[in-house]
């Protein structure tokens, strides 16, 4: 005699909708987490850059003249090299070592020497910052540096480097 009971071994439509909803919620949370991580990486790079400017300013006051830094884009990062510019020109920069002294990670930097980096659409690829020892005047690299999340135009902060005093400030937007 045949058994009249059918075997239902599949998923119901309700179960599939619940699984898809759970996947959608988890994807949204993951996207927000990645976005906040990138913003914090850019903010950390901004603060590191500000501290490197402070270190450069102190080095020019206490050590030999001609101290400078070079910022070079390296993919998603920017490498910072300390070195010497004996004649005060960016072209004469000589790095202290072939390895970078500091790395600014997962950030895009826009630079303008007229203190308006919002008008700049091309990311900074290379910049030499030279601060003169005698009066802390910035010979090259003065202006505004706008820090954004990598591959984005979302600004997380700015650093302004004053040409005449060598002072620098940073802050949000």
Residue, then its C-alpha position, 0 to 999 in steps of 0.5 A: x500500500x502506498x503512503x499518501x504523505x508527501x515529503x516537503x524538503x524545500x524552502x518556503x517563500x517566507x524563509x527566502x525573504x527572511x534570509x534575503x532581508x538578513x543579508x541586506x541588513x548585514x551588507x548595510x552595516x558592513x558598508x557603514x563600518x568600512x566608510x567610518x574606518x576610511x574616515x578615521x584613517x584619513x583623520x589619523x593621516x591628517x593628525x600625523x601630517x600636522x605632527x610632522x610639520x611640528x617636527x619639521x619646524x622644531x628641526x629647522x630651529x634646533x638643527x642645521x639649516x636646510x631641513x625639509x620634507x618631501x611628500x610623495x604619493x605611493x598608491x593609496x598612501x603618501x610617503x614622507x621623507x626627511x632630508x636637506x635642501x641646501x640652497x632652499x630650492x625644492x629641486x635640490x632636495x636630498x632624502x636622508x634615506x631611501x625608505x620613507x620616514x612616515x607614511x600617511x595611509x589610505x588618504x587623498x590629499x588636495x593642495x593649493x598654494x592660495x589657501x583654497x584647496x576646494x578649487x583643486x580637483x587633482x590630488x597632490x602627487x608630490x610636494x617639498x616643504x622647506x622652512x627657513x631656519x632664521x625666521x621660520x618662513x616657508x619657502x615652498x609648500x605653504x598653503x592649504x592641504x585638504x585631506x579626504x577619504x581615499x578615492x573620495x572628495x569627502x573632506x575630513x579636515x584641512x591643514x593650513x601652513x602659513x607662508x610668513x610665520x611657518x605656523x600651521x593649523x588643522x581642523x575639520x572642514 
